Amino acid sequence: MYGRDDQDPPCVPVPRRKTNLDTLWATTLAAEDASAYDQFVLEAPSGHFAQTRAWAPVAARSRPSHVRYFVARDAGRIVGTALVLRAAAGPLPLPFATIDRGPVCREPADVPRVLEALRSAARRRGIVRLTAMPYWTGGDATLVGRALSAAGYRDVQRADGAHATSLRLDLREDPQALLAGGDRAQLRRLRREASRAGATVRPGGRADLEVHRRMVRERFQAGRQAGRDRSTAWYDALWSAMLAGAQRGGLFVCEHEGAPVGTVVALRHGPLATYAYGATSDGPAPFSKSVLPLVAAIEWARALGCAQFDLGGVPQANDTDPKRAHIAEYKGHFSKTRVDLVREHSCWF
């Protein structure tokens, strides 16, 4: 039977130690805990929209799973949180769980204790495998990757999985700098081509999210993109939780000759906005269908006071896939500042 300690083979022989942390594992959070959780994820440098309570209804519909909240405190002070997705078969919980872009900690030094507290809390509830991908960058990402390895986690990063390298655009520079400089000459050309062709861009509504979905589905059916379409419930949750207001996310639509031809969805978490999803219509066009909505998303993020715009994943050094290389080349027109993230890790308890 899953969950018995004497039947849970460890990933590697890792010595256990007490964390001296008080932990909470809950289906929902009471008002005080919910407020503290929200504030911690917002202020922590490793916070990410995928670890917010706002994202929970979207995450719950991304795969068959049950959402659980984990909070670790040291003498009453929160040192770690996690939005845990436990795999499920209907109402039956399975012994596998994932933490997308988490757990969240304020300091890399807190990660080992939080991982150990997570291990204990998960094992007590019959979870035998946990996958995690804390959201740290640069040197901190290296430190946290080492902490994961020391805790018995194995690097399971896939080239087609959640990205571990990104490009970022600094929004604190002069607003005119987005299209300035020799390294953005190609971006200026793409924008001119779209404008001369008569393409326009506007914010999208709920019906436009269905247009975005249709474009995504067409790419899957044509074999131009791997994967499968998400459910109607997922799109409903994405709209209501992240896009219905103006603060957490934005949908931007490019139109040409009266028809939508490109979409971009950007999501915001504190000072960071992220290009999350994009799609284009079938058929050729004499311009880039995504340049105008992506520029509009960047301008939206800057207007909200964001400091950086994350352009999403680009291939790592050893990834030679031509489709991903083409996407990276396009994103490079906006920024060439590469950011290394923590790779995905998994551990059997």
MIVOTOR-299019 format. One line per 10 residues: their letters; for each residue x, y, z of N, C-alpha, C, O, CB. Coordinates in steps of 0.1 Angstrom, whole numbers. Atoms other than C-alpha are relative to their C-alpha. Glycine has a CB too. Layout:
N
a = X Y Z X Y Z X Y Z X Y Z X Y Z  ...
//
This chain:
349
mygrddqdpp = 8 -12 0 0 0 0 9 12 0 19 13 7 -10 0 12  -8 -12 1 13 34 -9 0 8 13 -10 8 20 -5 9 -12  -1 -9 -11 25 57 18 6 -6 13 9 2 22 -13 5 3  -6 6 -12 40 32 43 15 3 -1 22 0 -11 -3 -15 1  -14 -4 1 75 44 52 9 -12 -3 20 -10 -10 4 5 14  -9 11 2 90 9 51 -1 -5 -15 6 -15 -18 -3 -12 9  0 4 14 80 6 14 3 11 -9 2 9 -21 -15 -5 -3  -3 -11 9 91 39 1 15 1 -2 23 6 7 -4 13 7  -15 -1 3 126 35 -15 5 14 -2 -1 21 -10 3 -9 -12  -5 -13 2 146 67 -13 6 2 -13 11 -8 -19 9 4 11
cvpvprrktn = -6 -3 13 159 84 -44 15 -3 1 20 -11 -8 -2 15 -3  -14 3 -3 194 83 -30 1 0 15 -7 5 22 11 10 -7  -1 0 -15 207 76 5 3 14 5 15 19 4 11 -10 5  -2 -14 -5 202 111 20 -3 0 15 -14 -4 19 -9 10 -8  3 -1 -15 205 117 58 -11 9 2 -11 20 -3 13 3 7  12 -9 -4 173 131 73 4 8 12 12 3 21 -12 -9 3  -2 -8 -12 174 159 98 -13 7 3 -20 11 -6 12 10 -2  12 -8 -4 148 177 118 1 14 -5 12 20 -5 -2 -1 15  0 -13 6 138 210 103 -4 11 10 -2 23 8 -10 1 -12  4 -9 -10 123 226 134 -10 10 -6 -11 22 -2 11 8 7
ldtlwattla = 9 -9 6 96 241 112 -14 -5 3 -17 -18 4 2 0 -16  14 4 -1 58 241 118 -6 1 -14 -4 10 -21 -7 10 10  6 1 14 39 230 87 -15 -1 0 -21 -6 9 6 -12 -7  15 1 2 4 233 74 -2 -6 -14 5 -2 -24 -6 14 1  3 7 13 -10 211 46 -15 1 -1 -22 -6 7 6 -14 -1  14 -2 0 -45 221 36 -7 1 -13 0 5 -23 -3 13 8  8 -1 12 -72 220 10 -3 15 -3 -3 19 -15 -13 -8 1  2 -14 1 -81 256 16 7 7 12 11 0 22 -15 4 0  -7 -8 -11 -65 284 38 -10 9 6 -18 16 -1 12 7 -6  8 -10 -8 -83 303 65 4 14 -4 15 16 -9 0 -3 15
aedasaydqf = -2 -14 5 -85 341 60 14 5 4 21 11 -5 -10 9 6  -13 -5 -5 -53 349 81 11 -8 -8 20 -1 -12 1 -2 15  -10 8 7 -33 320 65 0 4 -15 11 5 -21 -2 -15 2  0 -3 15 -45 329 30 6 14 -3 14 15 -12 -15 1 -4  -6 -14 2 -35 366 34 15 -1 2 23 5 -6 -5 10 10  -14 2 -3 -1 355 48 7 -7 -12 18 -4 -16 3 -7 13  -5 8 12 4 330 19 1 10 -12 12 10 -18 -10 -12 -3  0 -9 11 -5 356 -7 11 10 1 19 13 -9 -13 8 -1  -10 -10 -1 18 382 7 14 -6 -1 23 0 -7 -1 7 14  -13 6 1 47 358 10 4 -3 -14 15 0 -19 1 -13 8
vleapsghfa = -3 4 14 45 345 -26 2 13 -8 10 13 -17 -12 -8 -6  -1 -12 7 41 381 -38 14 6 2 20 11 -7 -11 10 3  -12 -7 -3 72 394 -20 13 -8 -2 23 -3 -3 -1 5 14  -12 8 1 95 364 -22 7 1 -14 -1 1 -24 -3 -15 3  -6 -1 13 121 367 -50 -2 -13 -9 0 -12 -21 15 2 2  2 12 8 113 331 -61 -15 -2 -2 -19 -13 -6 6 -12 7  15 1 3 75 338 -63 -3 0 -15 5 5 -23 -7 12 7  4 2 14 57 329 -95 -15 -1 0 -21 -6 9 7 -12 -7  15 1 0 21 332 -107 -5 -14 1 -16 -16 6 -4 6 -13  5 14 -1 19 294 -109 0 -5 15 -5 -16 17 9 -9 -8
qtrawapvaa = 1 3 -14 23 294 -71 -10 8 8 -10 8 21 14 1 6  9 -9 -7 -4 319 -63 -14 -7 2 -17 -17 -5 -2 13 -8  14 5 -2 -39 311 -49 -9 3 -12 -18 -5 -15 -6 5 13  8 -3 11 -53 329 -79 1 -10 -11 -8 -12 -19 4 14 -5  -3 9 11 -37 304 -102 -6 -14 3 -7 -23 -6 15 -1 -3  5 13 -4 -51 274 -83 -11 -6 -8 -10 -18 -12 -4 0 15  10 6 8 -83 269 -102 4 -3 -14 -1 -12 -21 -12 9 -1  -5 3 13 -64 270 -135 9 -12 1 8 -21 -7 9 12 -6  -8 11 -2 -38 246 -122 -8 -13 2 -4 -24 -4 10 2 12  8 12 -3 -65 222 -110 -6 -6 -12 -9 -18 -13 -11 3 10
rsrpshvryf = 6 4 12 -79 220 -145 11 -3 -11 7 -7 -22 -9 10 -5  -11 3 10 -45 215 -163 3 -14 -1 8 -19 -11 12 8 4  -2 14 0 -44 179 -153 -9 -6 11 -13 1 20 16 -4 2  8 6 -10 -64 154 -132 8 1 14 18 -6 15 -4 -15 -3  -7 -3 -12 -53 166 -97 -8 6 11 -19 11 8 13 8 -3  6 -7 -11 -62 178 -63 10 11 5 22 8 6 -3 -10 12  -8 -11 -5 -48 212 -51 1 0 15 -9 -1 22 -5 13 -5  -2 -1 -14 -32 214 -17 10 12 2 19 14 -6 6 -13 6  -9 -11 -4 -15 243 1 9 -4 11 5 -11 21 -8 13 4  -10 3 -10 17 239 20 6 13 5 10 21 -3 11 -10 -5
vardagrivg = -7 -12 -7 31 265 45 9 -5 10 5 -13 19 -11 9 5  -10 4 -10 63 261 65 4 13 8 7 23 2 12 -6 -6  -3 -11 -8 69 285 94 12 -3 10 13 -14 15 -12 5 8  -10 1 -10 99 291 117 -3 11 10 -2 23 8 14 2 -7  4 -9 -11 88 306 150 -10 10 -4 -10 22 -1 13 7 5  11 -8 4 57 319 134 2 8 -13 -7 13 -19 -3 10 10  -3 -7 13 75 334 103 0 -9 -11 7 -20 -11 13 8 2  0 9 12 68 319 69 13 0 -6 19 10 -9 -11 4 -10  -13 2 7 99 305 53 -2 -7 -13 8 -8 -22 10 -7 9  3 7 12 83 285 25 -14 -3 -2 -22 -6 7 8 -13 0
talvlraaag = 14 4 3 51 278 7 0 -8 -13 10 -8 -20 -9 13 -2  1 8 12 39 255 -21 -14 -2 -4 -23 -5 5 8 -13 1  13 4 6 9 251 -43 2 -14 -6 9 -15 -16 -6 10 -11  -4 14 4 10 213 -46 -12 -6 -8 -23 -5 -4 2 -9 13  9 7 8 -8 194 -74 2 -15 2 12 -20 -3 1 5 -15  0 14 -2 -15 159 -63 -8 -7 -11 -19 -5 -13 -5 -4 14  7 8 11 -23 135 -92 -12 -7 6 -12 -12 17 10 -10 -7  12 6 -5 -57 120 -90 -7 -7 -11 -6 -4 -23 -10 10 6  9 7 9 -81 95 -107 -14 3 5 -19 -5 14 4 -15 -1  13 -4 -5 -114 112 -101 2 4 15 10 13 17 -10 -12 -1
plplpfatid = -2 -4 -14 -118 115 -63 11 -7 7 14 -4 18 -13 -3 7  -10 8 -6 -90 90 -57 14 7 -1 18 9 -13 0 -14 -6  -14 -6 2 -56 107 -49 10 -11 -3 10 -22 3 3 7 13  -11 9 4 -26 91 -64 13 4 7 14 15 12 3 0 -16  -12 -3 -8 9 89 -48 11 9 -6 22 8 -3 6 -12 5  -9 -9 7 25 115 -71 -5 14 1 -17 17 0 1 -5 -15  4 -15 -1 26 153 -68 11 8 -7 22 4 -8 -1 4 15  -9 -9 7 41 182 -86 -2 14 6 -13 18 10 -4 1 -15  0 -14 -4 50 218 -75 6 8 -12 18 8 -14 8 2 13  -4 -7 11 51 239 -106 6 14 4 -1 22 11 -12 3 -10
rgpvcrepad = -7 -12 -3 77 267 -102 0 3 15 -1 14 20 -6 12 -7  -1 -1 -14 80 260 -65 7 -11 6 11 -20 -2 -14 2 6  6 -9 -10 83 257 -36 6 14 0 17 16 -6 2 -6 14  -4 -14 0 86 294 -29 7 2 14 2 -2 24 -12 10 -1  -8 -4 -12 113 306 -4 5 14 -2 6 19 -13 11 -10 3  -5 -13 1 126 340 4 15 0 -1 21 10 -8 -4 8 13  -14 1 1 162 329 7 4 -14 -5 -2 -23 -1 7 4 14  -4 13 3 181 301 -10 4 -9 12 3 -21 11 12 1 -10  -4 8 -12 194 291 24 -11 -7 7 -9 -16 14 7 10 10  12 7 -6 158 282 34 -4 -12 -7 -12 -20 -2 -11 10 1
vprvlealrs = 5 11 8 154 258 6 2 -14 6 -7 -22 6 6 1 -14  -2 13 -5 170 227 22 -10 -4 11 -16 -15 11 14 -2 5  9 3 -11 148 230 54 -14 -2 -6 -22 -10 -1 0 11 10  14 1 6 116 236 33 -1 -13 -8 -12 -19 -7 -2 12 -9  1 13 7 124 206 11 -2 -12 9 -10 -21 7 12 -2 -9  1 11 -10 128 184 41 -14 0 7 -20 -11 9 11 1 11  13 -1 -6 96 197 57 -11 -5 -10 -21 -11 -7 -3 14 4  9 4 10 78 191 24 0 -16 -1 -10 -22 -3 4 6 -14  -2 15 1 92 155 22 -9 -6 12 -16 -16 9 14 -4 1  7 6 -11 78 148 57 -15 1 -1 -22 -9 1 5 6 13
aarrrgivrl = 14 -2 2 44 163 50 -6 -8 -11 -17 -14 -10 -3 15 -2  5 8 11 41 145 17 -1 -14 3 -11 -21 0 8 3 -13  0 15 -4 51 111 30 -11 -3 9 -17 -14 8 14 -3 6  11 3 -9 26 113 58 -13 -1 -7 -23 -7 -1 -1 11 11  13 1 7 -1 117 32 1 -10 -12 -8 -9 -21 -4 14 -5  -1 11 9 10 88 11 6 4 -14 5 -4 -23 -14 -5 -3  -6 -4 12 29 107 -16 14 -6 0 22 -5 9 1 16 -1  -13 6 1 60 88 -28 9 6 -11 21 2 -11 -2 -15 -3  -9 -7 10 72 109 -57 -4 15 -1 -16 18 -2 0 -7 -14  3 -14 0 74 147 -57 9 6 -11 22 4 -11 2 7 14
tampywtggd = -7 -8 10 85 169 -87 -1 14 3 -11 20 6 -6 -3 -14  0 -14 -4 96 204 -80 9 8 -10 18 2 -16 5 2 14  -8 -9 9 111 234 -100 -1 14 6 -7 22 0 -6 -1 -14  0 -14 -6 117 264 -77 5 10 -10 13 8 -19 9 0 12  -2 -11 9 118 297 -95 11 10 4 7 20 9 -13 7 -3  -11 -9 -3 152 312 -90 8 2 -12 8 -6 -22 9 -6 12  -8 -3 12 176 328 -115 15 1 4 18 3 15 -5 13 -6  -14 -3 -1 213 331 -121 7 -9 11 5 -21 11 2 14 3  -7 7 -10 236 322 -92 -9 -6 11 -5 -17 16 10 9 7  9 6 -9 207 316 -69 -6 -13 -5 -8 -23 2 -11 10 4
atlvgralsa = 5 12 6 194 290 -93 10 -11 1 6 -23 3 -4 2 -15  -10 10 -1 227 272 -92 0 -5 15 1 -17 17 14 6 -3  0 5 -15 226 271 -53 -12 -8 3 -11 -19 10 0 13 9  12 7 -2 190 259 -53 1 -14 -7 -4 -24 -2 -12 7 -4  -1 13 7 198 232 -79 9 -9 8 6 -21 9 6 2 -13  -9 9 -8 226 219 -56 -8 -4 12 -6 -16 17 13 8 4  8 4 -12 202 219 -26 -10 -11 -4 -12 -20 4 -8 13 5  8 11 4 178 198 -46 7 -13 -1 2 -24 3 -7 4 -14  -8 12 1 205 173 -54 4 -5 13 3 -17 15 13 3 -9  -4 5 -14 217 172 -18 -12 -6 7 -10 -14 16 5 12 8
agyrdvqrad = 12 5 -6 181 165 -8 -5 -13 -6 -15 -19 -2 -11 10 0  4 12 7 179 135 -31 -8 1 -12 -13 -9 -18 -7 -9 10  8 -2 13 162 150 -61 9 -2 -12 21 1 -12 -6 14 0  -7 3 13 172 140 -96 -4 9 -11 -16 12 -12 -2 -15 -4  3 -9 11 174 163 -126 -7 -8 -10 -2 -17 -16 13 6 -6  8 7 10 146 153 -149 -4 10 -11 -14 8 -18 -13 -6 7  3 -10 10 146 183 -172 0 -5 -14 9 -13 -18 10 12 1  2 5 14 133 176 -207 1 13 -9 -3 24 -5 -13 -7 -2  -1 -11 10 140 197 -238 -14 6 -3 -15 18 -6 7 -4 -12  14 -4 3 102 199 -244 -8 2 12 -20 4 11 -6 -10 -10
gahatslrld = 7 -2 -12 93 204 -208 -1 14 4 2 23 -4 6 -8 11  0 -14 -5 89 235 -186 13 6 -2 23 -1 1 -5 0 15  -13 -5 4 116 258 -198 9 3 13 4 7 23 -2 13 -8  -10 -3 -10 148 263 -177 9 11 -4 18 15 3 8 -13 3  -7 -12 5 162 292 -198 -10 9 -6 -19 5 -13 12 -4 -10  9 -10 5 145 324 -207 7 12 -5 19 13 -3 -11 4 10  -5 -13 4 150 358 -222 -8 11 7 -20 9 8 0 2 -15  7 -11 -8 141 390 -202 3 13 -6 14 16 -10 3 -1 14  -1 -13 4 135 425 -212 -2 10 12 -11 8 20 -11 4 -11  1 -9 -11 142 453 -187 -9 12 -4 -7 19 -14 14 6 3
lredpqalla = 10 -10 3 112 476 -186 3 13 7 -5 23 6 -14 -5 4  -3 -12 -7 128 502 -164 8 10 -8 10 22 -4 8 -3 12  -7 -10 9 148 518 -193 -11 9 -7 -23 7 -5 8 -8 -10  9 -10 7 134 546 -214 -10 -8 -9 -6 -17 -16 8 10 -9  10 7 8 101 535 -230 3 0 -15 -1 -10 -22 -13 7 1  -4 1 14 115 544 -264 11 -10 -3 14 -13 -15 4 14 -5  -12 9 2 144 520 -259 -4 -13 -5 4 -21 -11 8 -2 13  5 13 5 122 490 -268 3 -1 -15 7 -12 -19 -15 -1 2  -2 1 15 126 499 -305 13 7 -4 15 10 -16 -12 6 -7  -12 -7 3 160 516 -302 12 -9 -1 11 -20 4 2 11 10
ggdraqlrrl = -12 8 1 195 504 -309 1 -10 -11 -9 -14 -17 1 -8 13  -2 8 11 211 483 -335 -5 -15 2 -8 -21 -7 14 -1 -3  4 14 -2 202 450 -318 -15 -2 -1 -20 -13 0 5 -4 14  14 1 2 165 458 -323 -5 5 -13 -16 8 -16 -8 7 11  3 -5 13 167 468 -359 -10 -9 -7 -20 -5 -14 12 1 -9  9 10 6 149 436 -370 -14 1 6 -24 0 -1 5 -14 3  13 -2 -7 121 442 -344 -7 12 -7 -19 12 -9 2 2 15  6 -12 6 116 477 -359 -5 -3 -14 -16 2 -18 10 11 0  4 4 14 114 462 -394 -13 -8 1 -22 -6 -7 11 -7 -7  12 8 -1 88 436 -383 -12 8 3 -23 6 -2 3 -11 10
rreasragat = 11 -8 -4 67 462 -367 -5 9 -11 -17 11 -13 4 9 12  4 -9 12 68 485 -398 -8 -9 -10 -18 -4 -15 13 6 -6  7 8 10 58 456 -420 -14 -3 4 -23 -3 -5 8 -13 -2  14 2 -4 28 448 -399 -9 12 -1 -20 11 -6 0 -5 15  8 -12 1 17 484 -398 -3 3 -14 -15 7 -18 7 11 7  2 -3 14 21 489 -435 -10 -9 -7 -17 -6 -16 14 0 -8  10 10 5 1 457 -442 -14 3 5 -23 -4 1 4 -14 4  13 -3 -5 -28 473 -423 -4 -8 13 -15 -8 17 -10 -3 -10  3 8 -12 -25 450 -392 -2 9 12 5 20 13 11 -10 3  2 -8 -12 -38 464 -359 0 -10 12 -1 -22 10 -14 7 -1
vrpggradle = 0 8 -12 -38 452 -323 -10 6 10 -11 19 10 14 -1 6  9 -5 -10 -63 455 -295 -1 -10 12 3 -22 10 -15 1 -6  2 9 -11 -70 440 -260 -12 -10 -4 -21 -6 -11 -4 8 13  9 10 3 -90 408 -262 -10 -2 11 -8 0 23 7 -13 -3  11 4 -10 -123 397 -245 -1 -15 1 7 -23 -5 -13 6 -4  2 15 -2 -136 363 -235 -2 -7 -13 3 -18 -15 -12 -2 9  2 7 13 -147 355 -271 13 -2 -7 15 -11 -15 -10 8 -8  -13 1 7 -112 362 -283 9 -11 6 18 -16 -1 8 13 2  -8 12 -6 -98 335 -259 -5 -12 -7 4 -22 -9 -3 -1 15  4 11 8 -119 311 -279 6 0 -14 9 -11 -19 -15 0 -2
vhrrmvrerf = -7 -1 13 -103 324 -311 14 -5 2 20 -12 -6 0 15 -5  -14 5 -4 -69 318 -294 0 -15 0 9 -22 -5 5 6 13  1 14 -1 -80 283 -286 -1 -7 -13 5 -17 -16 -12 -4 9  2 6 13 -91 276 -321 14 0 -8 17 -10 -15 -10 8 -8  -13 0 6 -57 287 -334 10 -10 5 17 -17 -2 6 14 1  -8 10 -7 -39 265 -309 -4 -14 -5 5 -22 -8 -1 1 15  5 13 4 -61 235 -319 4 -3 -14 8 -14 -18 -15 -1 2  -4 1 14 -53 241 -356 14 -4 -1 18 -12 -10 -3 12 -8  -14 3 0 -16 240 -349 2 -15 4 11 -22 -1 8 9 9  -1 14 -4 -20 207 -330 -4 -10 -11 3 -19 -14 -8 -3 12
qagrqagrdr = 6 8 11 -41 192 -358 9 -1 -12 10 -11 -19 -13 4 -4  -9 0 12 -16 202 -385 14 -5 3 22 -6 -6 1 15 -5  -13 5 -4 13 188 -365 11 10 1 23 6 1 4 -10 -10  -10 -10 -2 31 221 -362 4 3 14 13 10 17 -5 13 -7  -3 -1 -14 30 219 -325 -3 -12 8 -14 -18 5 -7 13 6  3 12 -7 33 190 -301 -9 3 12 -9 14 17 13 -6 5  9 -1 -12 8 184 -273 -15 -2 -4 -18 -7 -15 2 14 6  15 1 3 -30 186 -271 -7 12 6 -1 19 15 -5 -13 6  8 -12 -5 -57 212 -265 -4 -2 14 -6 -13 19 -12 2 -9  5 0 -13 -67 221 -230 -15 0 0 -22 3 -10 6 11 9
stawydalws = 15 1 -1 -103 217 -217 -6 13 0 0 24 3 -3 -8 12  8 -12 -1 -130 242 -218 0 6 14 1 18 16 -15 -2 -4  -1 -4 -14 -129 243 -180 13 7 3 13 17 10 -2 -12 9  -12 -7 -2 -93 253 -182 0 14 -5 4 23 1 12 -8 -6  1 -13 6 -100 282 -205 -9 9 8 -6 21 10 -5 -1 -15  9 -8 -8 -129 293 -184 7 5 13 6 16 17 -12 -9 5  -8 -4 -12 -106 293 -153 10 10 -3 12 19 5 6 -13 7  -11 -10 4 -78 311 -171 -6 14 -2 -1 24 3 6 -4 -13  6 -13 2 -102 339 -181 -4 6 13 -1 17 17 -12 -2 -9  6 -6 -12 -120 343 -148 11 3 11 9 13 18 -10 -10 6
amlagaqrgg = -10 -2 -10 -89 339 -126 11 10 -3 16 17 6 6 -13 4  -12 -7 4 -62 357 -146 -3 12 -10 5 21 -10 10 -9 -5  1 -9 11 -76 377 -175 -12 9 0 -13 19 -6 -1 -8 -13  12 -8 0 -110 391 -166 3 14 5 -4 24 1 -11 -7 9  -4 -13 -5 -94 420 -147 12 5 -8 17 -2 -17 3 -1 15  -11 -6 7 -66 442 -158 14 -1 7 24 3 2 -2 15 -3  -12 1 -8 -40 434 -131 8 -12 -1 21 -12 -2 -4 2 14  -7 13 0 -31 397 -133 4 -4 -14 14 -12 -16 -8 -10 6  -3 5 14 -31 392 -171 -6 8 -11 -16 16 -8 -3 -15 -1  5 -7 11 -38 405 -205 0 -9 -13 9 -17 -15 7 13 -3
lfvcehegap = 2 7 13 -50 390 -239 1 11 -10 -7 21 -10 -13 -9 -1  -2 -10 11 -39 409 -270 -2 -7 -14 4 -18 -16 14 7 1  4 6 13 -52 403 -305 4 8 -12 2 20 -12 -16 -2 0  -4 -7 13 -37 412 -339 -11 -4 -10 -14 -15 -12 14 -5 -4  9 1 11 -62 417 -367 5 5 -13 13 14 -14 -14 7 4  -4 -4 13 -57 419 -404 -12 -2 -10 -17 -13 -10 12 -8 -5  12 1 9 -85 426 -430 -12 -5 7 -20 -13 2 4 -8 -12  12 3 -7 -111 423 -403 0 -14 7 -10 -18 13 -11 0 -9  0 14 -6 -100 388 -390 12 0 9 23 5 7 1 -11 -11  -11 3 -9 -79 378 -360 10 -9 -6 7 -19 -11 -5 -5 14
vgtvvalrhg = -11 9 5 -45 364 -370 11 -3 10 19 -12 7 6 7 -12  -10 3 -10 -25 364 -339 -4 4 14 -11 14 16 14 6 -3  4 -3 -14 -29 363 -301 12 -2 9 21 -10 7 -11 -9 5  -11 1 -11 -6 368 -270 -7 1 13 -15 10 15 11 11 -2  5 0 -14 -15 360 -234 12 3 9 22 -5 9 -7 -13 4  -10 -3 -9 7 377 -208 -5 0 14 -17 4 16 7 14 -3  4 0 -14 5 371 -170 10 7 8 22 7 6 -1 -15 4  -9 -9 -8 18 393 -143 0 -6 15 -10 -10 20 -6 14 0  -2 3 -14 32 385 -108 9 10 6 21 10 3 5 -15 2  -8 -11 -6 44 415 -89 7 8 -11 0 13 -20 10 -6 10
platyaygat = -7 -8 10 71 433 -109 4 -7 -12 11 -2 -21 13 5 7  -4 8 11 75 405 -134 -13 -4 -8 -22 -9 -3 7 -13 4  10 5 10 52 400 -165 6 -10 -9 18 -10 -12 -6 12 -8  -5 12 7 55 368 -185 -8 -2 -12 -20 -3 -12 1 -12 9  6 5 12 47 359 -221 -3 -15 3 6 -23 3 8 2 -13  4 13 -4 27 328 -213 -5 -9 -12 -1 -20 -13 -11 1 10  5 8 11 9 317 -245 -2 9 -12 -3 21 -11 -14 -6 4  2 -7 12 6 327 -281 -4 -9 -11 -2 -21 -10 13 7 -4  5 9 11 -10 315 -313 -1 9 -12 -3 21 -11 -13 -7 3  3 -7 13 -13 325 -350 -9 -8 -8 -10 -20 -7 14 3 -7
sdgpapfsks = 10 6 9 -38 317 -377 8 -8 -11 20 -6 -13 -9 10 -6  -6 7 12 -32 293 -406 1 10 -11 -5 20 -12 -9 -12 -4  -1 -8 12 -21 307 -439 11 10 1 15 15 12 -13 7 -3  -11 -10 0 7 330 -450 -5 14 2 -17 17 0 8 -1 -13  3 -14 -2 8 367 -443 13 8 -3 24 3 -1 -5 4 14  -12 -8 4 32 395 -455 6 7 12 13 17 10 -3 10 -11  -5 -6 -12 41 403 -419 0 -10 11 -7 -21 10 -8 13 4  0 9 -12 48 387 -385 -14 2 7 -17 14 11 12 3 9  13 -1 -6 14 380 -369 0 2 15 -9 6 21 -8 -13 -3  -1 -1 -15 27 380 -333 7 13 5 7 15 17 7 -12 5
vlplvaaiew = -9 -11 -4 49 411 -333 -9 11 7 -5 16 18 7 6 -11  8 -11 -6 21 437 -326 -6 -4 13 -6 4 23 -11 4 -10  6 4 -13 3 417 -298 11 -1 11 9 1 22 -8 -12 -1  -11 1 -10 37 410 -281 5 14 4 7 16 16 11 -8 -6  -4 -14 -4 47 447 -282 -11 6 9 -8 13 18 2 9 -13  11 -5 -9 12 455 -268 1 -6 14 -2 1 24 -13 -3 -7  -1 7 -13 17 430 -240 12 7 8 10 9 20 3 -15 -1  -11 -6 -6 51 446 -232 -4 14 5 -1 18 16 12 1 -9  5 -13 -4 35 481 -231 -10 -1 11 -10 8 20 -6 7 -12  10 2 -11 7 468 -209 8 -2 13 4 4 23 -9 -12 -3
aralgcaqfd = -8 3 -12 33 454 -184 7 13 5 7 15 17 10 -11 -3  -7 -12 -4 52 487 -184 -10 10 6 -6 16 16 7 6 -12  10 -9 -5 20 507 -178 -4 -4 15 -8 4 23 -12 0 -9  3 5 -13 14 485 -147 11 1 10 10 -2 22 -5 -14 -1  -11 -2 -9 48 493 -133 9 -12 1 17 -13 10 -5 4 13  -9 11 -1 65 460 -140 14 4 -3 16 13 -11 -5 -11 -10  -15 -3 2 103 460 -139 6 -8 -12 15 -4 -18 7 -2 12  -5 9 10 108 431 -163 -11 -7 -7 -22 -10 -2 10 -10 6  9 8 8 91 412 -191 7 -13 -4 18 -12 -11 -5 8 -12  -6 13 4 99 375 -194 -6 -5 -13 -18 -6 -14 -2 -10 12
lggvpqandt = 5 5 13 97 363 -230 -2 -15 -1 -6 -19 -12 10 5 -10  3 14 0 93 327 -220 12 -8 -4 23 -3 -6 -11 -3 -10  -11 9 2 114 297 -228 7 1 -13 1 4 -23 -5 -14 2  -9 1 12 143 294 -252 8 -13 2 10 -17 14 9 12 -2  -8 13 -1 164 262 -259 12 2 8 19 13 8 3 -5 -13  -13 0 -7 193 254 -237 11 -4 -10 8 -7 -22 0 -10 12  -12 1 9 228 250 -252 0 -12 -8 4 -12 -20 13 2 8  -1 12 7 225 214 -261 -13 -4 -8 -15 -15 -13 3 -11 9  13 2 6 189 217 -276 2 4 -15 3 16 -18 -11 7 7  -2 -3 14 191 215 -314 -13 -1 -8 -13 -1 -20 10 -10 -7
dpkrahiaey = 13 1 7 154 213 -322 -2 12 -8 -2 23 -3 -12 -2 10  1 -12 9 148 236 -352 -12 9 3 -11 21 2 -1 -4 -15  12 -8 -4 113 247 -341 3 9 12 0 21 12 -12 -8 2  -3 -8 -12 125 258 -307 11 10 -3 11 21 3 4 -9 11  -11 -9 4 156 274 -323 -7 12 -7 -2 24 -5 10 -6 -8  7 -11 8 133 295 -346 -7 9 10 -7 21 8 -10 -6 -10  7 -8 -10 112 306 -316 10 9 7 7 21 10 -8 -9 9  -10 -8 -8 143 317 -297 6 11 -9 8 22 -4 12 -10 4  -5 -10 9 156 336 -328 -10 12 0 -6 23 0 2 -5 -14  10 -10 0 123 355 -329 0 8 13 0 20 13 -14 -6 -3
kghfsktrvd = 0 -7 -13 123 363 -292 12 9 2 12 19 9 -1 -10 12  -13 -8 0 159 375 -296 -1 14 -6 7 22 -3 11 -8 -6  2 -14 6 146 405 -316 -4 9 11 -2 21 10 -11 -1 -11  5 -9 -11 131 418 -283 11 1 11 13 12 16 -12 -6 6  -10 -1 -10 159 409 -259 10 -12 -2 5 -23 -6 -6 0 14  -10 11 1 191 388 -259 6 -3 14 16 -10 16 11 4 -9  -5 2 -13 195 388 -221 -6 -13 5 -18 -15 8 -5 12 10  4 14 -4 194 351 -211 0 -1 15 9 5 22 10 -10 -7  1 3 -14 183 340 -177 -1 -15 2 -10 -21 -3 -13 8 6  1 14 -3 190 305 -164 -8 -2 13 -7 5 23 14 -6 2
lvrehscwf = 9 3 -11 164 290 -141 4 -13 6 12 -21 1 -15 0 -4  -2 13 -6 163 260 -118 -6 -11 -9 -18 -9 -14 -6 -1 14  6 11 8 158 228 -138 -10 -9 8 -10 -8 20 12 -9 -5  10 8 -7 130 204 -130 7 -12 6 15 -19 0 -11 -5 -11  -5 11 -8 138 178 -103 -11 -8 5 -22 -4 8 9 6 11  10 9 -6 120 148 -90 7 -10 10 19 -13 8 -7 -8 -12  -6 9 -10 125 125 -60 -11 -10 4 -22 -7 6 5 8 12  8 10 -6 111 92 -49 4 -1 15 15 -2 18 3 -14 -7  -2 0 -15 107 91 -11 1 -14 5 3 -16 17 -11 8 7
//
